[in-house]
């Protein structure tokens, strides 16, 4: 019984955070819809404006792939589910070879950042906040590494 009481504030805090995230996403979608920006965030609209977008990439020169790499790395480090969109967009904007290179560099940089964060004092802080959930996950990894790897 004491355990359930101990985790109740954490569960409430998690629910509040998830609710805040859902509210923020809903607010962003509403703002994009009201401003009409959501109409421009489709593959059809990207295809329609391809020449203009490629022109902007050419104007930016070397800064364009560097900025794209940084955005990709940030999204990867924050574990945002944007890989498919960004990978497609980089091929669309930079072509197959440069787009592929930009993807690999951005994803590798983002993964390296999250690895370094996990291996430093920030990792200890996050591990302490994750509490029993992370210990259970680590125990599962030690028990059956192959199954966990396949799931991930």
MIVOTI-816687 format. One record per residue: residue number from 1; residue in three letters; x, y, z of N, C-alpha, C in turn. Coordinates in steps of 0.1 Angstrom, whole numbers, always signed. Example, Ala and Ser with C-alpha at 12.3 -4.5 7.8 and 13.67 -1.06 7.14 Angstrom:
BEGIN
k; r; n_east; n_north; n_up; ca_east; ca_north; ca_up; c_east; c_north; c_up
1; ALA; +132; -57; +78; +123; -45; +78; +132; -33; +78 $
2; SER; +128; -22; +71; +137; -11; +71; +129; +0; +79 $
//
This chain:
BEGIN
k; r; n_east; n_north; n_up; ca_east; ca_north; ca_up; c_east; c_north; c_up
1; UNK; +8; -12; +0; +0; +0; +0; +9; +13; +0 $
2; UNK; +20; +12; +8; +28; +24; +8; +35; +27; -5 $
3; UNK; +38; +16; -13; +44; +18; -26; +34; +25; -35 $
4; UNK; +22; +22; -35; +12; +28; -44; +11; +43; -41 $
5; UNK; +11; +46; -28; +11; +60; -24; +24; +68; -28 $
6; UNK; +35; +60; -27; +48; +66; -31; +48; +70; -46 $
7; UNK; +42; +62; -54; +43; +64; -69; +31; +73; -74 $
8; UNK; +21; +76; -65; +10; +84; -70; +14; +98; -74 $
9; UNK; +22; +105; -67; +26; +118; -72; +33; +118; -85 $
10; UNK; +42; +107; -87; +49; +106; -99; +39; +103; -111 $
11; UNK; +29; +95; -108; +20; +92; -119; +12; +104; -122 $
12; UNK; +8; +112; -112; +0; +124; -114; +9; +134; -122 $
13; UNK; +22; +135; -119; +31; +144; -125; +32; +140; -140 $
14; UNK; +33; +127; -143; +34; +122; -156; +22; +126; -164 $
15; UNK; +10; +124; -158; -2; +127; -165; -3; +142; -168 $
16; UNK; +1; +150; -159; +1; +165; -162; +11; +168; -173 $
17; UNK; +23; +162; -173; +32; +165; -184; +27; +160; -197 $
18; UNK; +21; +148; -198; +15; +144; -210; +4; +152; -215 $
19; UNK; -4; +157; -206; -15; +166; -209; -10; +179; -214 $
20; UNK; +1; +184; -208; +7; +197; -213; +12; +195; -227 $
21; UNK; +19; +184; -230; +24; +181; -243; +13; +180; -253 $
22; UNK; +2; +173; -250; -9; +172; -259; -15; +185; -262 $
23; UNK; -16; +194; -251; -22; +207; -253; -13; +216; -262 $
24; UNK; +0; +214; -260; +9; +222; -269; +8; +218; -283 $
25; UNK; +8; +205; -286; +7; +200; -299; -7; +205; -305 $
26; UNK; -17; +204; -298; -30; +208; -303; -30; +223; -306 $
27; UNK; -24; +231; -297; -23; +245; -300; -15; +248; -312 $
28; UNK; -4; +241; -314; +4; +243; -326; -4; +240; -339 $
29; UNK; -11; +229; -339; -19; +225; -350; -30; +236; -353 $
30; UNK; -36; +241; -342; -47; +251; -344; -41; +264; -350 $
31; UNK; -29; +268; -345; -23; +280; -350; -19; +278; -365 $
32; UNK; -13; +266; -368; -9; +263; -382; -22; +263; -391 $
33; UNK; -33; +258; -386; -45; +257; -394; -51; +271; -396 $
34; UNK; -51; +279; -385; -57; +292; -386; -49; +302; -395 $
35; UNK; -36; +300; -395; -27; +309; -403; -26; +304; -418 $
36; UNK; -31; +292; -420; -30; +286; -434; -16; +279; -436 $
37; UNK; -7; +279; -426; +6; +273; -428; +5; +258; -429 $
38; UNK; -5; +252; -424; -7; +238; -424; -9; +233; -439 $
39; UNK; -15; +242; -447; -17; +239; -461; -4; +237; -469 $
40; UNK; +6; +243; -464; +19; +243; -470; +28; +231; -465 $
41; UNK; +23; +224; -455; +31; +213; -450; +27; +200; -455 $
42; UNK; +26; +198; -468; +23; +186; -474; +33; +183; -485 $
43; UNK; +34; +170; -489; +43; +166; -499; +38; +172; -513 $
44; UNK; +25; +173; -515; +20; +179; -527; +25; +194; -528 $
45; UNK; +24; +201; -517; +28; +215; -517; +43; +216; -518 $
46; UNK; +50; +207; -512; +65; +208; -514; +68; +205; -529 $
47; UNK; +62; +196; -535; +65; +193; -549; +61; +205; -558 $
48; UNK; +50; +212; -555; +46; +223; -562; +56; +235; -561 $
49; UNK; +63; +236; -550; +72; +247; -547; +87; +242; -548 $
50; UNK; +89; +231; -554; +103; +225; -554; +113; +235; -560 $
51; UNK; +110; +241; -571; +120; +250; -577; +123; +262; -568 $
52; UNK; +113; +267; -561; +116; +278; -552; +124; +273; -540 $
53; UNK; +121; +262; -535; +129; +256; -523; +143; +253; -527 $
54; UNK; +145; +247; -539; +159; +244; -544; +166; +257; -546 $
55; UNK; +160; +267; -551; +166; +280; -553; +171; +286; -540 $
56; UNK; +163; +285; -529; +167; +290; -516; +179; +282; -511 $
57; UNK; +179; +268; -513; +190; +260; -509; +203; +264; -516 $
58; UNK; +202; +267; -529; +213; +272; -537; +218; +285; -532 $
59; UNK; +209; +294; -529; +213; +307; -523; +221; +306; -510 $
60; UNK; +217; +297; -502; +223; +295; -489; +237; +289; -490 $
61; UNK; +239; +282; -501; +252; +275; -503; +255; +265; -493 $
62; UNK; +267; +265; -487; +271; +255; -477; +263; +256; -464 $
63; UNK; +257; +267; -461; +249; +269; -449; +237; +260; -449 $
64; UNK; +231; +257; -460; +219; +249; -461; +221; +235; -456 $
65; UNK; +231; +227; -461; +233; +214; -455; +237; +214; -441 $
66; UNK; +245; +224; -437; +249; +225; -423; +238; +227; -413 $
67; UNK; +229; +237; -417; +217; +239; -409; +208; +227; -409 $
68; UNK; +207; +220; -420; +199; +208; -420; +204; +197; -411 $
69; UNK; +218; +195; -412; +224; +186; -403; +221; +189; -388 $
70; UNK; +222; +202; -385; +220; +206; -371; +205; +203; -367 $
71; UNK; +196; +206; -376; +182; +203; -373; +180; +188; -371 $
72; UNK; +185; +180; -380; +184; +166; -380; +190; +160; -367 $
73; UNK; +202; +165; -363; +208; +161; -351; +200; +164; -338 $
74; UNK; +194; +176; -338; +186; +180; -327; +174; +172; -326 $
75; UNK; +167; +169; -337; +155; +161; -337; +159; +146; -332 $
76; UNK; +170; +141; -337; +175; +128; -332; +178; +128; -318 $
77; UNK; +185; +138; -313; +189; +138; -299; +177; +140; -290 $
78; UNK; +167; +146; -294; +154; +148; -286; +145; +136; -289 $
79; UNK; +149; +127; -297; +140; +115; -300; +127; +119; -306 $
80; UNK; +127; +129; -314; +115; +133; -321; +112; +124; -333 $
81; UNK; +100; +120; -335; +97; +111; -346; +97; +118; -360 $
82; UNK; +108; +123; -364; +109; +131; -376; +118; +125; -387 $
83; UNK; +124; +113; -384; +134; +107; -393; +129; +105; -407 $
84; UNK; +117; +100; -409; +112; +97; -423; +110; +110; -430 $
85; UNK; +104; +120; -423; +101; +133; -429; +114; +140; -433 $
86; UNK; +124; +141; -424; +136; +148; -427; +145; +141; -437 $
87; UNK; +144; +127; -437; +152; +120; -447; +147; +122; -461 $
88; UNK; +133; +122; -462; +127; +124; -475; +130; +139; -479 $
89; UNK; +129; +148; -470; +131; +162; -473; +145; +165; -478 $
90; UNK; +155; +158; -471; +169; +161; -475; +172; +156; -489 $
91; UNK; +166; +144; -493; +168; +139; -506; +161; +148; -516 $
92; UNK; +149; +153; -512; +142; +163; -521; +149; +176; -523 $
93; UNK; +156; +181; -513; +163; +194; -514; +177; +193; -519 $
94; UNK; +184; +182; -515; +198; +181; -518; +202; +171; -528 $
95; UNK; +193; +163; -532; +196; +152; -542; +199; +139; -534 $
96; UNK; +201; +128; -541; +203; +115; -535; +216; +115; -527 $
97; UNK; +227; +118; -533; +240; +116; -526; +242; +126; -515 $
98; UNK; +240; +139; -517; +243; +149; -507; +232; +147; -496 $
99; UNK; +219; +144; -500; +209; +142; -491; +211; +130; -482 $
100; UNK; +216; +120; -487; +220; +108; -479; +231; +111; -470 $
101; UNK; +241; +118; -474; +252; +122; -466; +247; +131; -454 $
102; UNK; +239; +140; -457; +233; +149; -447; +226; +141; -437 $
103; UNK; +218; +131; -441; +210; +123; -432; +219; +115; -423 $
104; UNK; +229; +109; -428; +239; +101; -420; +246; +109; -410 $
105; UNK; +251; +121; -414; +259; +129; -405; +250; +135; -394 $
106; UNK; +238; +139; -398; +228; +145; -388; +224; +134; -378 $
107; UNK; +220; +122; -383; +216; +112; -374; +227; +107; -365 $
108; UNK; +239; +106; -370; +251; +102; -362; +254; +113; -352 $
109; UNK; +254; +125; -355; +257; +136; -346; +246; +136; -335 $
110; UNK; +234; +134; -338; +223; +134; -328; +224; +122; -319 $
111; UNK; +227; +111; -324; +229; +99; -316; +242; +100; -307 $
112; UNK; +252; +106; -312; +264; +109; -304; +261; +118; -293 $
113; UNK; +253; +128; -295; +249; +138; -285; +241; +131; -274 $
114; UNK; +232; +123; -277; +224; +116; -267; +232; +106; -259 $
115; UNK; +241; +99; -266; +250; +90; -260; +259; +97; -250 $
116; UNK; +265; +108; -254; +274; +116; -244; +266; +121; -233 $
117; UNK; +253; +126; -235; +245; +130; -224; +242; +119; -214 $
118; UNK; +240; +107; -220; +237; +96; -211; +249; +91; -203 $
119; UNK; +261; +94; -208; +273; +90; -202; +279; +100; -192 $
120; UNK; +273; +112; -191; +278; +122; -183; +269; +124; -171 $
121; UNK; +271; +134; -163; +263; +137; -151; +248; +138; -155 $
122; UNK; +246; +143; -167; +232; +144; -171; +225; +130; -172 $
123; UNK; +233; +120; -176; +228; +107; -176; +224; +102; -162 $
124; UNK; +232; +105; -152; +229; +102; -138; +216; +109; -133 $
125; UNK; +215; +121; -137; +203; +129; -133; +190; +122; -139 $
126; UNK; +191; +119; -152; +180; +113; -159; +177; +99; -154 $
127; UNK; +188; +91; -151; +186; +78; -145; +179; +79; -132 $
128; UNK; +182; +89; -123; +176; +90; -110; +161; +94; -112 $
129; UNK; +158; +102; -122; +144; +106; -124; +136; +95; -130 $
130; UNK; +142; +86; -138; +135; +75; -144; +131; +64; -134 $
131; UNK; +139; +63; -123; +136; +54; -112; +135; +40; -116 $
132; UNK; +124; +34; -110; +122; +19; -112; +120; +15; -126 $
133; UNK; +114; +23; -134; +112; +20; -148; +125; +16; -155 $
134; UNK; +135; +25; -153; +148; +23; -160; +155; +10; -155 $
135; UNK; +154; +8; -142; +160; -4; -136; +154; -16; -142 $
136; UNK; +141; -16; -143; +134; -28; -149; +138; -30; -164 $
137; UNK; +140; -19; -171; +144; -20; -185; +158; -25; -186 $
138; UNK; +167; -20; -177; +181; -25; -177; +182; -40; -173 $
139; UNK; +173; -44; -164; +173; -58; -160; +169; -67; -172 $
140; UNK; +159; -62; -180; +154; -69; -192; +165; -69; -202 $
141; UNK; +173; -59; -204; +184; -59; -213; +194; -70; -209 $
142; UNK; +198; -70; -197; +207; -80; -192; +202; -94; -194 $
143; UNK; +189; -96; -192; +183; -109; -193; +183; -115; -207 $
144; UNK; +179; -107; -216; +177; -112; -230; +180; -100; -240 $
145; UNK; +193; -98; -242; +198; -87; -250; +192; -87; -264 $
146; UNK; +192; -99; -270; +188; -100; -284; +173; -96; -286 $
147; UNK; +165; -101; -278; +151; -97; -279; +149; -82; -277 $
148; UNK; +155; -76; -267; +154; -62; -265; +159; -54; -277 $
149; UNK; +171; -59; -283; +176; -52; -295; +167; -53; -307 $
150; UNK; +161; -64; -309; +151; -66; -320; +139; -57; -318 $
151; UNK; +134; -55; -306; +123; -47; -303; +126; -32; -306 $
152; UNK; +138; -28; -302; +142; -14; -304; +145; -12; -318 $
//
